[in-house]
Amino acid sequence: MKLISSNGFISNLNIFVSLNLLKMKKLLLSLVVLLLAMKGFPQPEPDADQIKTSGNFIWGIGTGSTYQTADKNALDALITQISVQVESSFENVVNEAEGSLKEYTKSVVKTYSNVTLTEAKSLLVSEKKGIFEVIRYMAKTDLNTLFENRKQKILEYVHSGLIAENGLRIGDALKNYYWALVLLRSHKDNGTIQCDFPDEGNRLLITALPEKLNAVFTALSFSIKNIDDKPHENYKSIELNLSYKGLPVENLDFVYWTGRNFSNPVSCRSGIGLAELIGEVEYPLTELKIMVDYVYACKTGIDLEVRSVLENVKLPDFEKAEYKITLPSAVIQSPEQNVDKLSNIDFEKLNKVEQTQKIRKNMQQIIGAIEKKDYSNLGQLFTTEGWEVFNELIAGANVKILPCDQNPNIIAMNDKTIVRSVPMKLSYSNSHRSFIEQVVITFNGDLKVEAISFAISDKAIEDITSRSDRFGTVEDKYQLINFMEHYQTAYCLKRLDYIEKIFAENALIIVGSVIKEAEPIEGMYKKIGTDRIKYIELNKEEYVDRLKKVFNSNEFVNINFEENIVKKVNGDEKIYGIQIKQDYYSATYADKGYLFLMIDLNDSINPKIYVRTWQPEKNPDGSVYGLNDFEIN
């Protein structure tokens, strides 16, 4: 059945979407109970005497010449009272030589005040002769809730670390394990919280997490793959193999000693790392000292609790995060010119790509221009859109082409030819980091570059390409991979045109606990129900307008896919659901959460997103919105 909207959009699929009725009923029931409790049985606010004498509250009194000063002093007093109650819980994590138990406990409790305790209620007790007296208080049960919420976050980080380690995303694994340890050391039950580890069973996290981090460091290794040595320029480029238990790591961040200081962070991909020694001080080094990042302080904007603990509490260091590699004394002279970066690609045999010589010639010209940083005669090889992306992604960066470790895949899909993946090291003027990325280049039917994107991880690609034929043809699988890569790169490049193009006109958007639904095309979506709780109607134009404001207010936007699960709707239709754990970073904002996309790939030229959900946390049962939460007929 074909559906034609007023704007001429044609879909080959009749899609009916609604929230899972069972979950909606449970949600409605919970809200009804809550509303009854609020409306039918109102709870009066206690006065100061009741707060002090009932025994149900933790409280602190503050005075000051202004209300704000008195309120701040009251919050400090409340923190002191909480500290007294939980002080004994931190005896086993405090090194008395480095500070007192009381000081440590107060520092820990401040991490809650910075994030959560600011919501503790405030009450003006009196105002006499310009002196304000304020009481800050919270129910004792609320304090238990604070610690329970932090416990759940600790366990979630451990779970995410295990998934990342299994997927060889060692950078993500270290970050998640360490952040779990960071929060654990700020929890009053730090000595009793357990987690079920595969092959180990239930273990106390206070001992398991340090062991886990050290085990990862032990299984991680660095080795020299190649050295580009130019003694007359005092330049040495050291290409590194990064492996975990003998397999290439998917991601990892490290810095290295340059002889004067530590380098800017290097973000590695697909088992490839690069260190460059430049100048009279750096070049003569005979040893490369590497420090692996496990703190990831630069990413704590996505979790203010972690940031607060890092800023207020002294935490353990891990000596095993340091690696030393002896550099060979012999000069390794690399060829200066005419290096054929594509010599290991058999264009004639891979996927029977037509016009292979033309593609080969264009690729050689592009790579040569990147190496020489001369793009004056390159524009003719690109479409207008492709040239814009190239200038922002490649020409606007400091780029070094790395040798291909294996034959890049050449994929023929419809009239497009996709070359994947060319390893590059990139750094940008608005970032103090360098990135190693696998770059994917897409040619159109006229053999001009129409798109450039960053590849998703090798593990994620393998998870898709290894699926059975029922999941899709080879072309279907690479089409899905291509979509995910362009989606991720579009946000990094702030490409509103692409984002606007891939969203269906009536896309269903769910953000947090608020449902936003565009006006339905006749026969396209079922109504969720007549009893709506609360929602903001947001059409695609409004959604794109919001993105535009975000993009305009930030110099850079970075999206990192930590986890992704791809499923297919039963049947012949090419409808896929992708669940992604996503970290979002920008110059002024950072967030993390779980993204779900329902994608229609029936029209391979114009894929569409019909459903997009975003939730900052998992559902209470540990699930994330996915295909099972929607009815598709």
C-alpha positions as CSV (number, residue, x, y, z in Angstrom):
1,M,0.0,0.0,0.0
2,K,1.4,3.4,-1.0
3,L,0.8,6.5,1.1
4,I,1.1,9.9,-0.4
5,S,1.2,12.9,1.8
6,S,0.2,16.5,0.9
7,N,3.9,17.3,0.2
8,G,4.3,14.5,-2.2
9,F,6.2,12.1,0.0
10,I,5.7,8.5,-1.1
11,S,6.2,5.5,1.2
12,N,6.1,1.9,0.2
13,L,5.3,0.9,3.7
14,N,2.2,1.3,5.8
15,I,3.5,1.9,9.3
16,F,1.4,2.0,12.4
17,V,3.3,3.1,15.5
18,S,2.1,3.2,19.1
19,L,3.7,2.9,22.5
20,N,3.4,-0.6,24.0
21,L,0.0,-0.6,25.7
22,L,1.2,-2.6,28.8
23,K,4.0,-0.1,29.5
24,M,1.6,2.8,28.9
25,K,-1.0,1.3,31.3
26,K,1.7,0.8,34.0
27,L,2.9,4.4,33.5
28,L,-0.7,5.8,33.6
29,L,-1.4,3.7,36.8
30,S,1.7,5.1,38.5
31,L,0.8,8.6,37.6
32,V,-2.8,8.2,38.7
33,V,-1.6,6.9,42.1
34,L,0.8,9.8,42.4
35,L,-1.9,12.3,41.5
36,L,-4.3,10.8,44.0
37,A,-1.6,11.0,46.7
38,M,-0.9,14.6,45.8
39,K,-4.5,15.7,45.4
40,G,-6.4,13.5,47.8
41,F,-4.0,13.5,50.6
42,P,-2.1,16.8,50.7
43,Q,0.9,16.9,53.0
44,P,1.4,20.2,54.8
45,E,4.9,21.6,54.9
46,P,6.4,21.2,58.4
47,D,7.3,24.3,60.5
48,A,10.8,24.8,62.0
49,D,9.9,23.2,65.3
50,Q,8.5,20.1,63.6
51,I,11.6,19.8,61.5
52,K,13.8,20.0,64.6
53,T,11.9,17.7,66.9
54,S,10.0,15.1,64.8
55,G,13.1,12.9,64.2
56,N,12.1,12.5,60.6
57,F,14.4,15.1,59.1
58,I,18.1,16.0,58.8
59,W,18.5,19.8,59.1
60,G,20.9,22.7,59.5
61,I,20.5,26.3,60.6
62,G,22.2,29.2,58.9
63,T,22.2,33.0,59.5
64,G,23.3,35.9,57.5
65,S,22.7,39.5,56.5
66,T,20.9,38.4,53.3
67,Y,18.6,35.5,52.7
68,Q,21.0,34.0,50.2
69,T,23.9,34.1,52.7
70,A,21.8,32.5,55.4
71,D,20.6,29.8,53.0
72,K,24.1,29.0,52.0
73,N,25.2,28.7,55.6
74,A,22.2,26.5,56.3
75,L,23.2,24.2,53.4
76,D,26.7,23.9,54.8
77,A,25.3,23.1,58.2
78,L,23.0,20.4,56.6
79,I,26.1,18.9,54.9
80,T,27.9,18.7,58.3
81,Q,24.9,16.9,59.8
82,I,24.8,14.4,57.0
83,S,28.5,13.9,57.3
84,V,28.2,13.1,60.9
85,Q,25.6,10.4,60.1
86,V,27.6,8.7,57.4
87,E,31.2,9.3,58.6
88,S,31.8,5.8,59.9
89,S,31.0,4.4,56.4
90,F,34.2,5.8,54.9
91,E,36.8,4.5,57.3
92,N,37.9,1.8,54.9
93,V,38.6,4.2,52.0
94,V,40.4,6.9,53.9
95,N,44.2,7.0,54.1
96,E,44.8,8.8,57.4
97,A,48.2,9.9,56.3
98,E,46.5,12.0,53.6
99,G,43.7,13.5,55.6
100,S,41.3,13.0,58.3
101,L,38.1,10.9,58.1
102,K,36.0,13.9,58.9
103,E,37.5,16.0,56.1
104,Y,37.1,13.1,53.6
105,T,33.5,12.5,54.6
106,K,32.6,16.2,54.3
107,S,34.3,16.3,50.9
108,V,32.2,13.3,49.8
109,V,28.9,14.8,51.0
110,K,29.7,18.0,49.2
111,T,29.6,15.9,46.0
112,Y,25.9,15.3,46.7
113,S,25.3,18.9,47.6
114,N,26.8,20.1,44.3
115,V,24.5,17.9,42.3
116,T,21.4,17.0,44.4
117,L,21.3,18.6,47.8
118,T,20.6,22.0,46.4
119,E,17.0,20.6,46.1
120,A,16.9,20.2,49.9
121,K,14.0,22.4,51.1
122,S,14.6,25.8,52.6
123,L,12.5,27.6,55.2
124,L,12.9,31.1,56.6
125,V,12.8,30.8,60.3
126,S,13.0,34.5,61.2
127,E,14.2,37.9,60.2
128,K,15.3,40.3,63.0
129,K,17.2,43.5,62.7
130,G,18.5,42.6,59.2
131,I,19.7,39.2,60.2
132,F,18.0,36.2,58.4
133,E,17.8,32.8,59.9
134,V,17.1,29.9,57.5
135,I,16.7,26.2,58.0
136,R,17.7,23.7,55.3
137,Y,16.2,20.2,55.7
138,M,15.4,16.9,54.0
139,A,13.6,13.8,55.0
140,K,15.8,11.0,56.2
141,T,14.2,8.7,53.6
142,D,15.3,11.2,50.9
143,L,18.9,10.7,52.0
144,N,18.5,7.0,51.5
145,T,17.1,7.7,48.0
146,L,20.2,9.8,47.2
147,F,22.5,6.9,48.0
148,E,20.3,4.3,46.2
149,N,20.3,6.4,43.0
150,R,24.1,6.6,43.2
151,K,24.3,2.9,43.7
152,Q,22.3,2.2,40.6
153,K,24.5,4.5,38.6
154,I,27.6,2.6,39.9
155,L,26.2,-0.7,38.8
156,E,25.2,0.7,35.4
157,Y,28.8,1.9,34.8
158,V,30.1,-1.5,35.7
159,H,27.7,-3.1,33.3
160,S,28.6,-0.7,30.5
161,G,32.3,-1.4,31.2
162,L,31.8,-5.1,30.8
163,I,30.0,-4.6,27.5
164,A,32.8,-2.2,26.3
165,E,35.6,-4.6,27.3
166,N,33.9,-7.4,25.5
167,G,33.6,-5.2,22.4
168,L,37.3,-4.2,22.6
169,R,36.3,-0.6,23.3
170,I,39.0,-0.4,25.9
171,G,38.9,3.3,26.3
172,D,35.2,3.1,27.1
173,A,35.8,0.1,29.4
174,L,38.5,2.0,31.5
175,K,36.3,5.1,31.7
176,N,33.2,3.2,32.9
177,Y,35.2,1.0,35.4
178,Y,37.0,4.1,36.9
179,W,33.9,6.2,37.1
180,A,32.1,3.3,38.9
181,L,35.0,3.3,41.3
182,V,34.9,7.1,41.7
183,L,31.2,7.0,42.6
184,L,31.7,3.9,44.8
185,R,34.2,5.7,47.0
186,S,31.7,8.4,47.6
187,H,28.9,6.0,48.7
188,K,28.2,5.2,52.3
189,D,27.8,1.5,51.5
190,N,31.1,1.3,49.6
191,G,32.2,-1.8,51.4
192,T,29.1,-3.9,50.8
193,I,27.9,-3.1,47.2
194,Q,28.3,-6.2,45.0
195,C,28.1,-6.9,41.3
196,D,27.8,-10.2,39.3
197,F,30.8,-10.5,37.1
198,P,30.9,-13.1,34.3
199,D,33.1,-16.1,35.2
200,E,33.6,-14.7,38.7
201,G,30.1,-14.4,40.2
202,N,29.2,-11.8,42.9
203,R,32.1,-9.7,44.1
204,L,32.5,-6.7,46.3
205,L,33.1,-3.8,44.0
206,I,35.5,-2.1,46.5
207,T,38.1,-4.8,45.6
208,A,36.8,-6.0,42.2
209,L,37.0,-2.7,40.4
210,P,40.7,-1.9,41.2
211,E,41.5,-5.5,40.2
212,K,39.5,-5.1,37.0
213,L,41.3,-1.9,36.0
214,N,44.7,-3.4,36.7
215,A,43.7,-6.5,34.7
216,V,42.8,-4.3,31.7
217,F,46.1,-2.5,31.9
218,T,48.0,-5.8,32.1
219,A,46.2,-7.2,29.0
220,L,46.7,-4.0,27.0
221,S,49.9,-3.8,25.0
222,F,51.7,-1.3,22.7
223,S,54.2,-2.2,20.0
224,I,55.9,-0.4,17.2
225,K,54.4,-1.0,13.8
226,N,56.4,1.5,11.7
227,I,58.6,4.6,12.1
228,D,58.7,7.4,9.7
229,D,62.2,8.9,10.4
230,K,63.4,12.2,8.9
231,P,66.6,13.1,10.8
232,H,67.3,16.2,8.6
233,E,63.9,17.6,9.8
234,N,64.3,16.4,13.5
235,Y,61.0,14.5,12.9
236,K,60.0,11.1,13.9
237,S,56.5,9.6,13.5
238,I,55.9,6.3,15.4
239,E,53.0,4.3,14.3
240,L,51.8,1.9,17.1
241,N,49.8,-1.3,17.3
242,L,47.4,-1.2,20.2
243,S,46.1,-4.6,21.2
244,Y,44.0,-6.1,24.1
245,K,44.5,-9.8,24.7
246,G,46.1,-10.0,21.3
247,L,43.2,-8.3,19.4
248,P,43.1,-4.7,18.1
249,V,41.5,-2.2,20.5
250,E,38.5,-0.3,19.1
251,N,39.2,2.9,21.0
252,L,41.7,4.2,23.6
253,D,43.1,7.6,24.6
254,F,46.6,8.2,25.7
255,V,49.3,10.9,26.0
256,Y,53.1,10.5,25.6
257,W,56.1,12.3,27.0
258,T,57.8,14.6,24.4
259,G,60.9,15.4,26.4
260,R,59.4,18.6,27.6
261,N,55.9,17.8,28.6
262,F,53.1,15.4,27.8
263,S,51.4,15.6,24.4
264,N,47.9,16.5,23.7
265,P,45.6,13.5,24.1
266,V,45.5,11.1,21.1
267,S,42.3,9.2,20.5
268,C,43.0,5.9,18.8
269,R,40.8,3.6,16.6
270,S,41.0,0.1,15.2
271,G,44.3,-0.8,16.9
272,I,46.2,2.2,15.5
273,G,48.0,4.8,17.5
274,L,50.4,7.5,16.4
275,A,53.1,9.5,18.3
276,E,55.1,12.3,16.7
277,L,58.4,13.6,18.0
278,I,59.3,17.0,16.5
279,G,62.3,19.2,17.2
280,E,65.7,19.0,18.8
281,V,64.4,18.1,22.2
282,E,61.8,15.5,21.2
283,Y,63.5,13.8,18.2
284,P,66.5,12.2,20.0
285,L,64.4,10.4,22.6
286,T,65.2,6.7,22.9
287,E,62.2,5.8,24.9
288,L,58.5,6.5,24.4
289,K,56.7,6.9,27.7
290,I,52.9,6.5,27.3
291,M,50.2,7.2,29.8
292,V,46.8,5.7,29.1
293,D,43.8,7.9,30.1
294,Y,41.4,6.1,32.4
295,V,40.0,9.2,34.2
296,Y,38.5,10.9,31.1
297,A,38.1,14.1,33.0
298,C,37.3,15.9,29.8
299,K,34.1,13.9,29.4
300,T,32.7,14.4,32.9
301,G,30.4,17.1,31.6
302,I,28.0,14.2,30.8
303,D,27.9,13.2,34.5
304,L,28.1,16.0,37.0
305,E,28.2,13.6,39.9
306,V,31.4,12.1,38.6
307,R,32.9,15.5,38.0
308,S,32.0,16.6,41.5
309,V,33.6,13.6,43.1
310,L,36.8,14.1,40.9
311,E,37.0,17.7,42.0
312,N,36.4,17.2,45.7
313,V,37.7,13.8,46.7
314,K,41.3,12.4,46.5
315,L,41.2,9.2,44.4
316,P,43.6,6.4,43.7
317,D,46.1,6.4,40.8
318,F,47.0,3.3,38.8
319,E,50.7,2.9,38.0
320,K,50.0,0.2,35.5
321,A,48.5,2.8,33.2
322,E,52.1,3.8,32.2
323,Y,53.9,2.0,29.4
324,K,57.4,2.4,28.1
325,I,58.6,1.5,24.6
326,T,62.3,1.4,23.6
327,L,62.8,3.2,20.3
328,P,65.4,1.6,17.9
329,S,68.6,3.5,17.5
330,A,69.0,2.8,13.8
331,V,67.5,5.3,11.4
332,I,64.5,4.1,9.5
333,Q,64.3,6.2,6.4
334,S,60.9,6.3,4.8
335,P,60.3,7.0,1.1
336,E,59.8,10.7,0.5
337,Q,57.7,10.8,-2.6
338,N,55.4,8.7,-4.8
339,V,54.1,6.4,-2.2
340,D,51.2,4.5,-3.6
341,K,48.8,4.4,-0.7
342,L,46.4,2.2,-2.7
343,S,48.8,-0.4,-3.9
344,N,47.2,-3.1,-1.8
345,I,43.7,-2.6,-3.2
346,D,42.6,-4.9,-6.0
347,F,40.0,-2.6,-7.6
348,E,39.4,-5.1,-10.4
349,K,38.1,-7.9,-8.2
350,L,36.4,-6.4,-5.2
351,N,32.6,-6.4,-5.7
352,K,33.1,-6.1,-9.5
353,V,33.1,-2.3,-9.3
354,E,32.8,-0.7,-12.7
355,Q,35.2,2.1,-13.9
356,T,37.7,1.0,-11.3
357,Q,40.6,2.9,-13.0
358,K,38.8,6.2,-12.7
359,I,38.1,5.6,-9.0
360,R,41.6,4.6,-8.4
361,K,42.9,7.7,-10.1
362,N,40.6,10.0,-8.2
363,M,41.5,8.3,-4.8
364,Q,45.2,8.8,-5.6
365,Q,44.7,12.4,-6.4
366,I,42.7,13.0,-3.2
367,I,45.3,11.3,-1.0
368,G,48.1,13.1,-2.7
369,A,46.5,16.4,-2.2
370,I,45.9,15.6,1.5
371,E,49.5,14.7,2.0
372,K,50.8,17.8,0.3
373,K,48.0,20.0,1.9
374,D,47.3,21.4,-1.6
375,Y,43.6,21.4,-2.5
376,S,43.7,24.0,-5.2
377,N,42.9,21.5,-8.1
378,L,40.7,19.1,-6.1
379,G,37.2,20.6,-6.3
380,Q,36.4,19.1,-9.7
381,L,36.4,15.6,-8.1
382,F,33.6,16.5,-5.7
383,T,29.9,17.4,-5.8
384,T,29.0,20.7,-4.2
385,E,27.8,19.0,-1.0
386,G,30.8,16.6,-1.0
387,W,33.2,19.5,-1.4
388,E,31.6,21.4,1.6
389,V,32.0,18.3,3.8
390,F,35.6,17.7,2.6
391,N,36.6,21.3,3.5
392,E,35.1,21.1,6.9
393,L,36.2,17.6,7.8
394,I,39.6,17.2,6.0
395,A,40.8,20.5,4.5
396,G,40.1,22.3,7.8
397,A,42.1,19.9,9.8
398,N,45.7,18.9,10.2
399,V,45.7,15.4,8.6
400,K,48.2,12.6,8.3
401,I,47.3,9.6,6.1
402,L,48.3,6.3,7.8
403,P,49.2,3.1,6.0
404,C,46.3,0.7,5.5
405,D,46.7,-2.4,7.6
406,Q,44.5,-4.4,5.3
407,N,42.7,-4.0,2.0
408,P,40.0,-1.4,2.2
409,N,36.6,-2.6,1.2
410,I,35.2,-1.2,-2.0
411,I,31.4,-1.5,-1.9
412,A,29.1,-1.0,-4.9
413,M,25.6,0.0,-3.8
414,N,23.1,1.1,-6.4
415,D,24.9,3.7,-8.4
416,K,27.3,4.6,-5.6
417,T,30.8,3.3,-4.9
418,I,32.0,3.4,-1.3
419,V,35.7,3.2,-0.4
420,R,36.1,2.1,3.2
421,S,38.2,2.7,5.2
422,V,41.2,5.1,4.9
423,P,43.0,5.6,8.3
424,M,43.8,9.2,9.1
425,K,45.1,11.1,12.0
426,L,43.2,14.4,12.4
427,S,43.4,17.4,14.7
428,Y,41.4,20.6,14.7
429,S,42.2,24.1,15.8
430,N,39.3,24.2,18.2
431,S,40.3,21.0,20.0
432,H,43.4,20.0,22.0
433,R,43.1,16.4,20.9
434,S,44.1,14.4,17.9
435,F,41.9,11.7,16.5
436,I,42.6,8.6,14.5
437,E,39.6,7.8,12.4
438,Q,38.8,5.4,9.6
439,V,37.4,7.7,6.9
440,V,34.8,6.5,4.4
441,I,34.5,8.1,1.0
442,T,31.4,7.8,-1.2
443,F,31.4,8.3,-4.9
444,N,28.2,9.0,-6.9
445,G,27.3,7.6,-10.3
446,D,29.5,10.2,-12.0
447,L,32.4,9.1,-9.8
448,K,32.5,12.3,-7.9
449,V,32.8,12.3,-4.1
450,E,29.4,13.1,-2.7
451,A,30.0,12.3,1.0
452,I,32.7,11.7,3.6
453,S,32.1,10.1,7.0
454,F,33.8,8.5,9.9
455,A,33.4,4.8,10.1
456,I,31.7,3.1,13.1
457,S,33.8,0.6,15.0
458,D,35.0,-2.6,13.4
459,K,33.1,-4.6,16.0
460,A,29.9,-2.8,15.2
461,I,30.4,-3.4,11.5
462,E,31.1,-7.1,12.1
463,D,28.0,-7.4,14.2
464,I,25.9,-6.3,11.2
465,T,27.8,-8.0,8.4
466,S,27.9,-11.4,10.2
467,R,24.1,-11.5,10.4
468,S,22.2,-14.1,8.4
469,D,20.6,-13.5,5.0
470,R,17.2,-13.1,6.8
471,F,18.6,-9.9,8.3
472,G,19.4,-8.5,4.8
473,T,21.5,-8.8,1.7
474,V,25.1,-7.6,1.7
475,E,23.9,-4.4,0.2
476,D,21.2,-4.0,2.9
477,K,23.8,-4.5,5.6
478,Y,26.3,-1.9,4.2
479,Q,23.4,0.5,3.5
480,L,22.6,0.3,7.3
481,I,26.2,0.8,8.2
482,N,26.4,3.7,5.8
483,F,23.3,5.3,7.3
484,M,24.7,5.0,10.9
485,E,28.0,6.5,9.9
486,H,26.5,9.5,8.1
487,Y,24.0,10.0,11.0
488,Q,26.9,10.2,13.5
489,T,29.1,12.4,11.2
490,A,26.2,14.8,10.4
491,Y,25.9,15.8,14.0
492,C,29.7,16.3,14.3
493,L,29.6,18.5,11.2
494,K,26.3,20.2,12.3
495,R,24.8,19.3,8.9
496,L,21.2,20.5,9.3
497,D,20.4,19.8,5.6
498,Y,21.2,16.1,6.0
499,I,19.4,15.8,9.3
500,E,16.3,17.5,7.9
501,K,16.4,15.2,4.9
502,I,16.5,11.9,6.8
503,F,13.6,12.6,9.2
504,A,10.1,11.7,7.9
505,E,7.7,14.6,7.9
506,N,5.5,12.9,10.6
507,A,8.3,11.3,12.7
508,L,7.4,10.3,16.2
509,I,9.8,11.9,18.7
510,I,10.0,10.8,22.4
511,V,12.3,12.7,24.6
512,G,12.6,11.6,28.2
513,S,9.2,11.2,29.8
514,V,7.6,13.7,27.4
515,I,6.0,12.5,24.2
516,K,6.0,14.7,21.2
517,E,4.0,13.6,18.1
518,A,3.7,15.4,14.8
519,E,0.3,15.5,13.0
520,P,-0.2,12.0,11.5
521,I,-0.6,11.3,7.8
522,E,-3.8,9.4,7.3
523,G,-3.1,5.7,7.8
524,M,0.4,6.3,9.0
525,Y,0.3,6.1,12.8
526,K,-2.2,4.9,15.3
527,K,-3.2,7.3,18.0
528,I,-1.5,6.5,21.3
529,G,-4.8,7.2,23.1
530,T,-7.1,9.9,24.0
531,D,-5.8,10.2,27.6
532,R,-2.6,12.1,27.1
533,I,-0.5,12.9,30.1
534,K,1.6,15.8,29.0
535,Y,3.3,16.5,25.7
536,I,4.8,19.2,23.6
537,E,3.8,19.0,19.9
538,L,6.9,19.3,17.9
539,N,7.0,19.1,14.2
540,K,10.1,18.4,12.1
541,E,10.6,22.1,11.4
542,E,10.6,22.9,15.1
543,Y,13.0,20.1,15.9
544,V,15.4,21.2,13.2
545,D,15.1,24.8,14.4
546,R,16.1,23.7,17.9
547,L,19.1,21.8,16.5
548,K,20.1,24.9,14.6
549,K,20.2,27.0,17.8
550,V,22.3,24.3,19.5
551,F,24.7,24.2,16.5
552,N,25.0,27.9,16.3
553,S,25.9,28.3,20.0
554,N,28.7,25.7,19.9
555,E,32.0,25.6,18.0
556,F,32.0,21.9,17.9
557,V,29.6,19.0,18.5
558,N,30.9,15.5,19.1
559,I,28.7,12.3,19.3
560,N,30.2,9.1,20.5
561,F,28.4,5.8,20.1
562,E,29.4,3.6,23.0
563,E,27.0,0.7,22.4
564,N,24.7,-0.2,19.6
565,I,22.2,-3.0,19.0
566,V,20.6,-3.4,15.6
567,K,17.4,-5.5,15.0
568,K,15.2,-6.0,12.0
569,V,11.4,-6.1,11.9
570,N,10.1,-9.5,11.0
571,G,9.0,-9.7,7.4
572,D,10.4,-8.6,4.0
573,E,10.3,-4.9,4.7
574,K,13.6,-3.2,5.3
575,I,12.7,-1.7,8.7
576,Y,15.4,-1.6,11.3
577,G,15.7,-0.5,14.9
578,I,18.9,0.7,16.4
579,Q,19.5,1.2,20.1
580,I,22.6,3.3,20.9
581,K,24.2,4.4,24.1
582,Q,25.3,7.9,23.1
583,D,27.5,10.5,24.6
584,Y,27.0,14.0,23.3
585,Y,29.6,16.7,23.8
586,S,29.7,20.3,22.7
587,A,31.5,23.5,23.8
588,T,28.7,24.5,26.2
589,Y,26.7,21.3,26.8
590,A,27.3,17.6,27.5
591,D,24.8,14.7,28.0
592,K,24.6,11.0,27.9
593,G,21.6,8.7,27.3
594,Y,20.0,6.1,25.1
595,L,18.9,6.7,21.6
596,F,16.5,4.6,19.6
597,L,16.0,5.0,15.8
598,M,13.5,3.2,13.7
599,I,14.7,3.4,10.1
600,D,13.0,2.6,6.8
601,L,15.6,1.6,4.2
602,N,13.1,0.4,1.5
603,D,14.1,3.4,-0.5
604,S,17.8,3.0,-0.5
605,I,18.4,6.5,-2.0
606,N,16.2,8.3,0.6
607,P,16.2,6.4,3.9
608,K,13.9,7.8,6.6
609,I,13.7,7.9,10.3
610,Y,10.2,7.3,11.5
611,V,10.7,7.1,15.2
612,R,13.4,8.7,17.4
613,T,13.4,8.3,21.1
614,W,15.9,9.7,23.6
615,Q,16.0,8.8,27.3
616,P,18.7,10.0,29.8
617,E,18.4,6.7,31.7
618,K,17.3,3.2,31.2
619,N,13.7,2.2,32.0
620,P,13.1,0.9,35.6
621,D,13.4,-2.7,34.4
622,G,16.8,-2.0,32.8
623,S,15.4,-1.9,29.2
624,V,15.7,0.8,26.6
625,Y,13.0,1.8,24.1
626,G,13.2,-0.4,21.0
627,L,11.2,-2.2,18.3
628,N,9.2,-4.2,20.9
629,D,7.7,-1.0,22.3
630,F,6.0,-0.2,18.9
631,E,3.4,-1.9,16.8
632,I,4.3,-2.1,13.2
633,N,1.7,-3.5,10.7
